[in-house]
């Protein structure tokens, strides 16, 4: 996408080219669905927004970094926790409302001809509720325990006993929400909208795919890297404390 020509292109073209741009337009109150045939310049003029601002935000999205080069295995548990909260929990919190809005709209407008979207909207509400509760439990109980254990170099007192207990619960919840996302993936034909789908329909499916990709990376970091680290660390500290006693 060449940012120097963005003003002359239509809103719909840019969203079709990169679905992430839809959030930029939404944040500025620019209709990318029914109003998708307007040029960006016209849309910005109507909203009294500078084209340069939109160009800058699109350029920023295009140049966002990737997590592919991070050496997660080398990070300390506390650093991993901070990364998960600041990147993945923040992503979930920033996208739950947006996807809920789009899912409900698509279900309402297209549910008669494509009833799978009604089921998708219902499943999405389950996912949103589960993740909201899940992340609170991590941020209020498990993650503070991890930080305290690492900073003090010993096993802290807790209401849940060994860390294995909350870890087992988190893993079960990961599996549950992962299965729900896979159900949406199947219902949406692997996030493939019909040829006649409007922009909101297309953005919904693109956002759901993006959400699933982020969620599975999120779960991978916890299940396969963070949790084994903290279970091992707790066992080491417990052994040291028993030797001292």
C-alpha positions, 0 to 999 in steps of 0.5 A, spaced: 500 500 500 503 506 497 501 511 502 502 517 498 496 515 494 491 513 499 487 520 499 485 518 492 483 511 493 476 509 496 475 507 503 473 500 501 479 498 497 483 500 502 479 495 507 479 490 502 487 490 501 488 490 509 482 489 514 486 492 519 485 499 516 477 498 518 479 499 525 482 506 523 476 508 519 472 506 525 476 510 530 475 516 526 467 515 525 468 513 517 463 508 514 467 503 511 461 499 509 456 502 506 460 508 505 466 504 502 466 507 495 468 514 497 475 516 496 479 517 503 480 524 501 472 525 501 471 521 507 476 525 511 473 532 508 466 530 511 469 528 518 474 534 518 480 530 519 487 530 515 488 525 510 495 525 513 493 523 519 490 517 516 496 516 512 500 516 518 496 511 522 496 506 516 503 506 515 504 505 522 500 498 522 504 496 516 510 497 520 508 493 526 513 489 529 512 481 529 513 477 535 517 471 531 524 473 533 523 474 540 527 468 544 521 467 549 524 461 552 530 465 554 525 470 558 524 470 565 517 468 568 516 475 570 518 478 564 514 473 560 508 475 564 509 482 563 509 481 555 503 476 556 499 482 559 501 488 555 501 484 548 496 479 549 491 481 554 491 488 551 490 485 544 484 481 547 481 487 551 482 492 545 478 487 540 472 484 544 468 490 544 469 491 536 468 484 534 462 483 538 459 489 535 461 486 528 458 479 529 452 482 532 451 486 526 453 481 521 448 476 524 442 481 524 443 483 517 445 477 514 443 471 519 437 469 514 441 468 508 447 465 512 444 463 519 451 460 521 453 467 523 447 467 528 451 461 531 458 465 530 455 471 534 453 466 540 459 463 540 463 469 540 459 472 546 461 465 550 469 466 548 468 474 550 465 472 557 470 466 558 476 470 556 474 476 561 474 472 567 480 468 565 484 474 564 482 477 571 484 470 575 491 470 571 492 478 573 489 478 580 492 471 582 496 467 578 501 472 575 502 476 582 504 469 585 509 468 579 512 475 580 513 475 588 516 468 587 521 470 583 523 476 586 523 473 593 526 467 591 522 462 595 515 459 595 510 465 597 503 463 601 497 462 597 490 460 597 491 455 592 496 451 594 501 449 589 502 453 583 500 446 579 493 447 581 491 454 578 496 452 572 491 446 571 485 450 571 488 455 566 490 450 561 483 447 561 480 454 560 485 455 554 482 448 551 475 450 552 476 457 549 480 454 543 475 449 542 470 455 541 474 458 536 475 452 532 468 451 532 467 459 529 473 457 524 469 451 521 462 455 521 465 460 517 469 456 512 475 457 515 474 465 515 472 465 508 466 470 507 461 469 501 463 473 494 457 477 496 459 479 503 459 487 505 465 490 508 463 489 515 462 481 514 469 481 511 472 485 516 469 480 521 471 474 519 478 477 518 478 480 525 476 473 527 482 470 524 487 475 527 484 474 534 484 466 533 492 467 531 493 471 537 489 467 542 493 461 539 500 464 540 497 467 547 496 460 549 502 457 546 506 462 551 503 460 557 502 452 556 508 451 553 513 456 556 511 460 562 507 454 566 513 449 565 518 454 567 514 456 574 512 449 576 519 447 575 521 454 579 516 453 585 519 445 585 526 448 586 524 453 591 520 448 595 526 443 595 531 449 598 526 451 603 525 444 605 533 443 606 533 449 610 528 447 615 
